[in-house]
Amino acid sequence: MAVDPSEYFQLGTDELREVARFAVQGAQEVLGIFERARPEDLRPRAALEAAWEFANGAPRTNLQRATALDAHRAAKQAPTGAAKHAAHAAGDAAAAAYLHPFARADQVGHILRADAHAAYAEELRTGDSSRAAQCIARAAVRATPVLVEVLSRYPSAIAGRSRVSILMKVLDDELRTR
């Protein structure tokens, strides 16, 4: 689907770094879930390292894209739902560097999906839905004014049927009501 040129806006490198930093912080919280399940599989950790590199000032390169895809492949091989979503969180954190500067709701996932996967991973690990709510609340507190301002340039997240989509919508709504 083509993007209408009127949907484009400016998105600076420092703003992209802030988005990546936010995403990687959430994913970092649940990396251990995946690593305990598959200690020999370093792909999610590599994705987080690539995300941190960009967030901390390195140029955005194909490293973030490649490690994001690898982490998502690792998720497909995870033995538990919690490990699967922890790996997806890592992949989404690395992919956050590729947020596009056009006002489309699907782009909100680059900002918030890592935290939504992390929250769901924690919920699945513990069997307690209140743990997901706690993760979302921590993410909302962690969000900087710059991150919220970038998010506000995009349409609101659309709640789908999946738990991750629902959690992403909850976080989106929370950040937009600040």
N, CA, C and O of each residue as an XYZ file, in Angstrom:
712
protein
N       0.840     -1.166      0.000
C       0.000      0.000      0.000
C       0.892      1.239      0.000
O       1.790      1.362      0.833
N       0.651      2.132     -0.911
C       1.431      3.361     -1.016
C       1.059      4.311      0.118
O      -0.062      4.303      0.625
N       2.036      5.126      0.496
C       1.822      6.103      1.553
C       1.567      7.461      0.909
O       2.319      7.891      0.034
N       0.523      8.121      1.337
C       0.201      9.461      0.868
C       1.304     10.404      1.356
O       1.625     10.398      2.545
N       1.889     11.209      0.470
C       2.964     12.124      0.895
C       2.559     13.054      2.034
O       3.419     13.506      2.791
N       1.279     13.344      2.169
C       0.847     14.222      3.261
C       0.958     13.544      4.627
O       0.860     14.209      5.658
N       1.160     12.226      4.640
C       1.285     11.500      5.910
C       2.703     11.561      6.484
O       2.911     11.175      7.635
N       3.676     12.035      5.712
C       5.060     12.090      6.167
C       5.291     13.258      7.113
O       4.641     14.298      7.004
N       6.226     13.075      8.045
C       6.642     14.148      8.940
C       8.120     13.938      9.279
O       8.700     12.911      8.927
N       8.705     14.881      9.940
C      10.110     14.780     10.332
C      10.250     13.858     11.547
O       9.447     13.905     12.479
N      11.271     13.034     11.512
C      11.584     12.143     12.625
C      13.098     12.083     12.708
O      13.751     11.463     11.869
N      13.650     12.725     13.716
C      15.093     12.831     13.841
C      15.743     11.582     14.400
O      15.088     10.737     15.011
N      17.038     11.483     14.179
C      17.802     10.341     14.674
C      17.746     10.240     16.192
O      17.634      9.142     16.737
N      17.823     11.377     16.879
C      17.743     11.328     18.342
C      16.380     10.807     18.804
O      16.291     10.116     19.819
N      15.328     11.135     18.068
C      14.001     10.616     18.404
C      13.926      9.117     18.153
O      13.344      8.381     18.950
N      14.508      8.664     17.055
C      14.559      7.218     16.791
C      15.331      6.488     17.883
O      14.939      5.400     18.305
N      16.417      7.082     18.335
C      17.203      6.469     19.412
C      16.364      6.361     20.690
O      16.456      5.373     21.418
N      15.552      7.377     20.952
C      14.689      7.345     22.143
C      13.660      6.217     22.034
O      13.384      5.528     23.016
N      13.102      6.032     20.850
C      12.160      4.932     20.630
C      12.864      3.596     20.841
O      12.339      2.713     21.519
N      14.049      3.449     20.260
C      14.800      2.197     20.410
C      15.159      1.945     21.867
O      15.069      0.813     22.344
N      15.564      2.991     22.575
C      15.917      2.842     23.998
C      14.704      2.372     24.804
O      14.822      1.482     25.646
N      13.559      2.964     24.549
C      12.341      2.566     25.243
C      12.019      1.099     24.970
O      11.724      0.341     25.894
N      12.076      0.708     23.724
C      11.736     -0.671     23.344
C      12.712     -1.677     23.946
O      12.299     -2.724     24.443
N      13.983     -1.367     23.902
C      14.977     -2.331     24.388
C      14.928     -2.457     25.908
O      15.210     -3.528     26.445
N      14.579     -1.390     26.604
C      14.463     -1.484     28.061
C      13.371     -2.481     28.456
O      13.564     -3.282     29.370
N      12.242     -2.434     27.780
C      11.159     -3.369     28.083
C      11.540     -4.803     27.752
O      11.294     -5.719     28.537
N      12.137     -4.989     26.590
C      12.520     -6.338     26.170
C      13.611     -6.920     27.067
O      13.630     -8.123     27.330
N      14.507     -6.074     27.529
C      15.605     -6.519     28.388
C      15.070     -7.181     29.659
O      15.678     -8.113     30.184
N      13.939     -6.695     30.144
C      13.366     -7.218     31.390
C      12.989     -8.695     31.301
O      12.954     -9.385     32.320
N      12.706     -9.188     30.087
C      12.227    -10.570     29.959
C      13.178    -11.475     29.174
O      12.848    -12.632     28.915
N      14.332    -10.976     28.799
C      15.280    -11.797     28.046
C      15.593    -13.105     28.781
O      15.724    -14.156     28.154
N      15.708    -13.037     30.085
C      16.018    -14.235     30.873
C      15.003    -15.351     30.703
O      15.350    -16.525     30.832
N      13.758    -15.003     30.416
C      12.734    -16.037     30.201
C      13.129    -16.898     29.006
O      13.065    -18.127     29.061
N      13.536    -16.239     27.934
C      13.958    -16.996     26.748
C      15.259    -17.745     27.028
O      15.385    -18.920     26.683
N      16.210    -17.083     27.640
C      17.528    -17.700     27.847
C      17.475    -18.895     28.786
O      18.267    -19.824     28.633
N      16.576    -18.897     29.741
C      16.425    -20.082     30.591
C      15.840    -21.251     29.796
O      16.174    -22.409     30.051
N      14.982    -20.949     28.850
C      14.357    -22.001     28.044
C      15.279    -22.523     26.949
O      15.239    -23.706     26.610
N      16.110    -21.642     26.397
C      17.009    -22.020     25.292
C      18.364    -21.330     25.480
O      18.701    -20.412     24.732
N      19.135    -21.766     26.466
C      20.388    -21.072     26.793
C      21.413    -21.047     25.657
O      22.287    -20.180     25.626
N      21.305    -21.991     24.732
C      22.270    -22.037     23.631
C      21.924    -21.080     22.489
O      22.751    -20.859     21.604
N      20.730    -20.517     22.493
C      20.259    -19.661     21.400
C      20.488    -18.195     21.759
O      19.791    -17.636     22.606
N      21.454    -17.593     21.116
C      21.854    -16.226     21.442
C      21.191    -15.170     20.562
O      21.515    -13.988     20.680
N      20.281    -15.563     19.694
C      19.692    -14.602     18.753
C      18.914    -13.473     19.427
O      19.097    -12.324     19.026
N      18.072    -13.716     20.408
C      17.403    -12.578     21.058
C      18.389    -11.642     21.770
O      18.223    -10.423     21.734
N      19.395    -12.202     22.405
C      20.403    -11.354     23.053
C      21.125    -10.491     22.018
O      21.382     -9.313     22.265
N      21.450    -11.068     20.866
C      22.109    -10.299     19.807
C      21.214     -9.156     19.321
O      21.704     -8.071     19.008
N      19.909     -9.402     19.259
C      18.976     -8.348     18.850
C      18.980     -7.209     19.869
O      18.974     -6.036     19.495
N      18.990     -7.555     21.145
C      19.028     -6.511     22.169
C      20.342     -5.746     22.131
O      20.357     -4.528     22.305
N      21.432     -6.444     21.908
C      22.716     -5.757     21.799
C      22.721     -4.796     20.611
O      23.243     -3.687     20.719
N      22.158     -5.202     19.495
C      22.080     -4.332     18.319
C      21.193     -3.119     18.607
O      21.506     -2.003     18.194
N      20.097     -3.344     19.311
C      19.205     -2.237     19.670
C      19.911     -1.253     20.599
O      19.800     -0.039     20.422
N      20.636     -1.776     21.588
C      21.379     -0.901     22.503
C      22.450     -0.116     21.757
O      22.660      1.065     22.034
N      23.129     -0.761     20.813
C      24.153     -0.049     20.042
C      23.560      1.178     19.363
O      24.111      2.275     19.456
N      22.443      0.990     18.686
C      21.806      2.121     18.021
C      21.325      3.149     19.047
O      21.573      4.343     18.879
N      20.653      2.712     20.088
C      20.132      3.631     21.103
C      21.242      4.452     21.735
O      21.030      5.603     22.117
N      22.423      3.863     21.845
C      23.552      4.540     22.493
C      24.444      5.314     21.534
O      25.512      5.778     21.932
N      24.026      5.463     20.277
C      24.755      6.369     19.388
C      25.372      5.780     18.142
O      25.827      6.534     17.282
N      25.408      4.478     18.005
C      25.961      3.878     16.781
C      25.013      4.144     15.620
O      23.820      4.359     15.834
N      25.521      4.132     14.412
C      24.631      4.321     13.261
C      23.622      3.176     13.141
O      23.894      2.043     13.540
N      22.476      3.491     12.594
C      21.497      2.458     12.273
C      22.012      1.732     11.040
O      22.309      2.345     10.015
N      22.110      0.415     11.161
C      22.638     -0.385     10.059
C      21.735     -1.592      9.840
O      20.709     -1.741     10.503
N      22.115     -2.427      8.931
C      21.372     -3.662      8.702
C      21.471     -4.607      9.909
O      20.706     -5.566     10.001
N      22.398     -4.347     10.827
C      22.540     -5.181     12.019
C      21.219     -5.229     12.805
O      20.795     -6.299     13.240
N      20.577     -4.076     12.983
C      19.323     -4.057     13.732
C      18.252     -4.862     12.990
O      17.512     -5.627     13.609
N      18.171     -4.696     11.702
C      17.160     -5.412     10.916
C      17.431     -6.925     10.932
O      16.515     -7.717     11.153
N      18.671     -7.317     10.700
C      19.014     -8.748     10.625
C      18.818     -9.438     11.974
O      18.284    -10.546     12.033
N      19.247     -8.792     13.048
C      19.089     -9.430     14.359
C      17.631     -9.463     14.793
O      17.219    -10.374     15.511
N      16.844     -8.477     14.363
C      15.407     -8.506     14.658
C      14.769     -9.736     14.019
O      14.016    -10.464     14.667
N      15.075     -9.959     12.755
C      14.528    -11.128     12.063
C      14.997    -12.430     12.714
O      14.220    -13.375     12.851
N      16.261    -12.474     13.111
C      16.785    -13.673     13.776
C      16.083    -13.937     15.105
O      15.786    -15.085     15.435
N      15.819    -12.879     15.865
C      15.118    -13.057     17.146
C      13.701    -13.575     16.916
O      13.207    -14.404     17.680
N      13.053    -13.089     15.866
C      11.707    -13.582     15.561
C      11.748    -15.048     15.115
O      10.825    -15.814     15.393
N      12.811    -15.424     14.432
C      12.972    -16.848     14.075
C      13.188    -17.687     15.335
O      12.675    -18.801     15.441
N      13.940    -17.153     16.274
C      14.157    -17.862     17.544
C      12.826    -18.051     18.276
O      12.602    -19.084     18.906
N      11.960    -17.066     18.192
C      10.650    -17.166     18.848
C       9.864    -18.363     18.325
O       9.145    -19.020     19.078
N      10.004    -18.639     17.042
C       9.280    -19.771     16.451
C       9.759    -21.108     17.004
O       9.033    -22.100     16.945
N      10.976    -21.141     17.541
C      11.545    -22.373     18.066
C      11.482    -22.447     19.594
O      11.979    -23.397     20.200
N      10.876    -21.450     20.196
C      10.815    -21.416     21.664
C       9.901    -22.528     22.182
O       8.863    -22.810     21.583
N      10.285    -23.152     23.286
C       9.496    -24.274     23.810
C       8.267    -23.865     24.612
O       7.404    -24.702     24.877
N       8.169    -22.604     25.002
C       7.012    -22.148     25.786
C       6.497    -20.836     25.211
O       7.210    -20.131     24.498
N       5.266    -20.526     25.529
C       4.695    -19.252     25.100
C       5.441    -18.073     25.687
O       5.661    -17.072     25.006
N       5.831    -18.183     26.947
C       6.557    -17.086     27.584
C       7.891    -16.832     26.879
O       8.251    -15.684     26.623
N       8.611    -17.887     26.572
C       9.901    -17.742     25.875
C       9.687    -17.176     24.478
O      10.466    -16.345     24.013
N       8.646    -17.621     23.823
C       8.319    -17.113     22.478
C       8.114    -15.605     22.507
O       8.675    -14.884     21.682
N       7.322    -15.132     23.442
C       7.038    -13.695     23.493
C       8.240    -12.886     23.980
O       8.398    -11.727     23.596
N       9.077    -13.475     24.808
C      10.310    -12.790     25.203
C      11.216    -12.599     23.983
O      11.822    -11.539     23.823
N      11.309    -13.609     23.131
C      12.119    -13.482     21.910
C      11.509    -12.467     20.951
O      12.229    -11.688     20.326
N      10.190    -12.474     20.835
C       9.537    -11.468     19.984
C       9.803    -10.058     20.518
O       9.999     -9.128     19.735
N       9.812     -9.894     21.828
C      10.114     -8.581     22.412
C      11.508     -8.121     21.981
O      11.703     -6.955     21.638
N      12.470     -9.036     21.999
C      13.830     -8.687     21.577
C      13.862     -8.312     20.100
O      14.505     -7.334     19.717
N      13.171     -9.086     19.277
C      13.124     -8.772     17.853
C      12.479     -7.421     17.596
O      12.957     -6.653     16.761
N      11.404     -7.128     18.300
C      10.741     -5.839     18.122
C      11.594     -4.685     18.637
O      11.528     -3.579     18.100
N      12.379     -4.928     19.655
C      13.279     -3.879     20.146
C      14.312     -3.507     19.083
O      14.574     -2.325     18.857
N      14.889     -4.497     18.441
C      15.865     -4.204     17.381
C      15.189     -3.535     16.188
O      15.774     -2.656     15.555
N      13.970     -3.944     15.884
C      13.239     -3.369     14.752
C      12.771     -1.944     15.021
O      12.434     -1.225     14.081
N      12.743     -1.524     16.271
C      12.293     -0.168     16.601
C      13.126      0.895     15.893
O      12.638      1.997     15.641
N      14.354      0.580     15.577
C      15.209      1.535     14.863
C      14.676      1.851     13.472
O      15.105      2.820     12.846
N      13.757      1.051     12.995
C      13.207      1.227     11.646
C      11.785      1.776     11.651
O      11.012      1.525     10.726
N      11.445      2.525     12.694
C      10.191      3.260     12.720
C      10.180      4.220     11.528
O      11.151      4.940     11.299
N       9.092      4.227     10.781
C       8.988      5.096      9.604
C       8.267      6.389      9.953
O       7.348      6.388     10.772
N       8.677      7.488      9.337
C       8.076      8.790      9.652
C       6.834      9.098      8.816
O       6.787     10.099      8.101
N       5.843      8.237      8.914
C       4.557      8.560      8.310
C       3.439      8.104      9.231
O       3.524      7.069      9.893
N       2.399      8.904      9.248
C       1.310      8.760     10.214
C       0.396      7.604      9.853
O      -0.651      7.781      9.231
N       0.816      6.424     10.256
C       0.023      5.214     10.024
C      -0.014      4.436     11.340
O       1.000      4.324     12.028
N      -1.161      3.911     11.678
C      -1.330      3.201     12.952
C      -0.419      1.986     13.059
O      -0.005      1.627     14.161
N      -0.097      1.345     11.935
C       0.758      0.161     12.006
C       2.167      0.493     12.491
O       2.873     -0.392     12.974
N       2.583      1.734     12.371
C       3.911      2.131     12.830
C       4.018      2.176     14.356
O       5.117      2.099     14.904
N       2.892      2.299     15.031
C       2.895      2.346     16.496
C       3.521      1.073     17.077
O       4.103      1.105     18.161
N       3.402     -0.028     16.363
C       4.017     -1.269     16.821
C       5.519     -1.148     17.005
O       6.083     -1.776     17.902
N       6.178     -0.350     16.170
C       7.623     -0.156     16.325
C       7.948      0.511     17.658
O       9.044      0.342     18.193
N       7.015      1.251     18.178
C       7.234      1.965     19.436
C       6.834      1.116     20.640
O       7.545      1.103     21.645
N       5.718      0.414     20.557
C       5.111     -0.210     21.737
C       5.076     -1.730     21.770
O       4.874     -2.307     22.838
N       5.265     -2.396     20.637
C       5.069     -3.845     20.612
C       6.092     -4.612     21.460
O       5.752     -5.652     22.023
N       7.318     -4.132     21.566
C       8.300     -4.845     22.399
C       7.809     -4.922     23.843
O       7.919     -5.967     24.484
N       7.272     -3.825     24.349
C       6.763     -3.835     25.723
C       5.517     -4.699     25.855
O       5.324     -5.349     26.883
N       4.678     -4.717     24.840
C       3.485     -5.567     24.888
C       3.872     -7.041     24.906
O       3.301     -7.822     25.666
N       4.839     -7.428     24.073
C       5.321     -8.820     24.100
C       5.969     -9.139     25.446
O       5.772    -10.224     25.992
N       6.734     -8.200     25.975
C       7.387     -8.430     27.269
C       6.343     -8.630     28.367
O       6.483     -9.515     29.212
N       5.307     -7.811     28.350
C       4.253     -7.936     29.361
C       3.546     -9.287     29.244
O       3.247     -9.932     30.249
N       3.285     -9.699     28.017
C       2.612    -10.985     27.832
C       3.533    -12.140     28.222
O       3.071    -13.137     28.777
N       4.809    -12.019     27.941
C       5.762    -13.056     28.355
C       5.735    -13.224     29.871
O       5.746    -14.341     30.387
N       5.699    -12.119     30.559
C       5.660    -12.172     32.030
C       4.338    -12.758     32.520
O       4.314    -13.524     33.484
N       3.248    -12.401     31.861
C       1.945    -12.972     32.215
C       1.943    -14.486     32.016
O       1.468    -15.228     32.876
N       2.465    -14.937     30.899
C       2.503    -16.378     30.626
C       3.448    -17.105     31.588
O       3.159    -18.219     32.025
N       4.557    -16.481     31.909
C       5.526    -17.102     32.819
C       4.918    -17.346     34.189
O       5.142    -18.385     34.810
N       4.140    -16.367     34.652
C       3.606    -16.450     36.009
C       2.184    -16.999     36.076
O       1.733    -17.435     37.135
N       1.479    -16.977     34.949
C       0.072    -17.372     34.960
C      -0.818    -16.333     35.618
O      -1.932    -16.644     36.039
N      -0.339    -15.112     35.709
C      -1.037    -14.046     36.430
C      -1.169    -12.824     35.525
O      -0.174    -12.169     35.211
N      -2.398    -12.517     35.106
C      -2.604    -11.386     34.192
C      -2.257    -10.047     34.830
O      -1.985     -9.079     34.120
N      -2.261     -9.977     36.153
C      -1.888     -8.712     36.798
C      -0.408     -8.391     36.570
O      -0.007     -7.230     36.658
N       0.398     -9.403     36.279
C       1.821     -9.153     35.983
C       1.979     -8.376     34.681
O       2.855     -7.519     34.572
N       1.129     -8.675     33.686
C       1.161     -7.914     32.434
C       0.804     -6.456     32.707
O       1.437     -5.542     32.178
N      -0.208     -6.250     33.530
C      -0.615     -4.885     33.866
C       0.517     -4.136     34.569
O       0.723     -2.946     34.328
N       1.247     -4.834     35.435
C       2.389     -4.208     36.118
C       3.483     -3.828     35.122
O       4.081     -2.757     35.226
N       3.738     -4.708     34.164
C       4.754     -4.413     33.138
C       4.347     -3.201     32.304
O       5.175     -2.339     32.009
N       3.091     -3.138     31.931
C       2.594     -2.004     31.150
C       2.705     -0.722     31.972
O       3.089      0.321     31.442
N       2.377     -0.789     33.243
C       2.481      0.389     34.118
C       3.931      0.855     34.230
O       4.201      2.055     34.193
N       4.872     -0.096     34.369
C       6.289      0.277     34.422
C       6.736      0.927     33.119
O       7.493      1.898     33.130
N       6.269      0.394     32.005
C       6.622      0.968     30.705
C       6.092      2.398     30.595
O       6.784      3.283     30.093
N       4.881      2.617     31.061
C       4.312      3.967     30.999
C       5.134      4.949     31.830
O       5.341      6.091     31.418
N       5.594      4.517     32.981
C       6.428      5.372     33.826
C       7.776      5.639     33.156
O       8.318      6.740     33.257
N       8.305      4.639     32.480
C       9.615      4.732     31.825
C       9.597      5.634     30.578
O      10.639      6.140     30.164
N       8.438      5.827     29.997
C       8.326      6.609     28.773
C       8.701      8.068     29.030
O       8.177      8.706     29.944
N       9.599      8.572     28.225
C      10.047      9.958     28.359
C       9.101     10.886     27.603
O       8.335     10.438     26.750
N       9.156     12.173     27.913
C       8.351     13.128     27.140
C       8.651     13.073     25.639
O       7.746     13.252     24.824
N       9.892     12.832     25.272
C      10.232     12.732     23.847
C       9.523     11.536     23.229
O       8.963     11.647     22.139
N       9.537     10.403     23.903
C       8.864      9.222     23.375
C       7.362      9.485     23.207
O       6.785      9.131     22.180
N       6.741     10.093     24.190
C       5.311     10.377     24.122
C       5.017     11.352     22.981
O       4.002     11.219     22.296
N       5.889     12.315     22.779
C       5.683     13.279     21.690
C       5.789     12.583     20.336
O       4.994     12.854     19.437
N       6.764     11.691     20.186
C       6.886     10.936     18.934
C       5.626     10.086     18.730
O       5.057     10.078     17.638
N       5.196      9.387     19.752
C       3.995      8.558     19.660
C       2.793      9.390     19.225
O       1.962      8.923     18.447
N       2.700     10.608     19.720
C       1.530     11.452     19.424
C       1.452     11.852     17.949
O       0.405     12.319     17.501
N       2.516     11.683     17.197
C       2.488     11.979     15.760
C       1.777     10.899     14.955
O       1.458     11.093     13.782
N       1.536      9.773     15.590
C       0.920      8.625     14.914
C      -0.523      8.474     15.370
O      -0.878      8.904     16.467
N      -1.357      7.865     14.533
C      -2.711      7.530     14.988
C      -2.641      6.525     16.139
O      -1.643      5.824     16.305
N      -3.687      6.467     16.911
C      -3.749      5.516     18.027
C      -3.636      4.083     17.528
O      -4.043      3.754     16.414
N      -3.073      3.247     18.384
C      -2.988      1.814     18.083
C      -4.399      1.253     17.949
O      -5.334      1.699     18.612
N      -4.520      0.285     17.090
C      -5.803     -0.382     16.893
C      -5.768     -1.687     17.674
O      -4.874     -2.512     17.485
N      -6.746     -1.869     18.552
C      -6.790     -3.094     19.349
C      -7.309     -4.241     18.494
O      -8.418     -4.192     17.962
N      -6.504     -5.244     18.379
C      -6.926     -6.453     17.685
C      -7.400     -7.478     18.687
O      -7.744     -7.142     19.820
N      -7.416     -8.707     18.275
C      -7.900     -9.786     19.147
C      -6.798    -10.438     19.968
O      -7.071    -11.033     21.010
N      -5.555    -10.331     19.509
C      -4.473    -11.007     20.229
C      -4.183    -10.295     21.546
O      -4.445     -9.101     21.693
N      -3.648    -11.036     22.483
C      -3.296    -10.453     23.784
C      -2.235     -9.370     23.621
O      -2.291     -8.344     24.299
N      -1.284     -9.583     22.741
C      -0.236     -8.579     22.512
C      -0.857     -7.295     21.976
O      -0.508     -6.204     22.425
N      -1.754     -7.413     21.040
C      -2.423     -6.246     20.478
C      -3.213     -5.494     21.550
O      -3.203     -4.263     21.587
N      -3.880     -6.225     22.399
C      -4.655     -5.603     23.482
C      -3.725     -4.873     24.446
O      -4.013     -3.744     24.843
N      -2.621     -5.497     24.825
C      -1.669     -4.863     25.738
C      -1.031     -3.635     25.105
O      -0.797     -2.633     25.781
N      -0.751     -3.713     23.809
C      -0.182     -2.561     23.114
C      -1.175     -1.399     23.134
O      -0.776     -0.253     23.339
N      -2.439     -1.676     22.926
C      -3.479     -0.642     22.953
C      -3.603     -0.035     24.345
O      -3.776      1.177     24.476
N      -3.519     -0.858     25.381
C      -3.584     -0.341     26.754
C      -2.426      0.628     27.000
O      -2.630      1.709     27.552
N      -1.220      0.246     26.595
C      -0.065      1.122     26.779
C      -0.216      2.392     25.954
O       0.066      3.486     26.442
N      -0.653      2.255     24.723
C      -0.867      3.430     23.865
C      -1.848      4.400     24.520
O      -1.578      5.598     24.608
N      -2.970      3.885     24.971
C      -3.972      4.748     25.615
C      -3.404      5.428     26.856
O      -3.652      6.610     27.092
N      -2.650      4.682     27.637
C      -2.057      5.242     28.859
C      -1.115      6.389     28.519
O      -1.160      7.436     29.165
N      -0.269      6.210     27.522
C       0.700      7.252     27.172
C       0.032      8.470     26.553
O       0.499      9.594     26.740
N      -1.033      8.264     25.834
C      -1.714      9.393     25.183
C      -2.564     10.217     26.153
O      -2.982     11.322     25.809
N      -2.823      9.705     27.346
C      -3.614     10.462     28.317
C      -2.747     11.245     29.292
O      -3.260     11.831     30.245
N      -1.470     11.261     29.068
C      -0.572     12.035     29.964
C      -0.819     13.512     29.851
O      -0.160     14.302     30.527
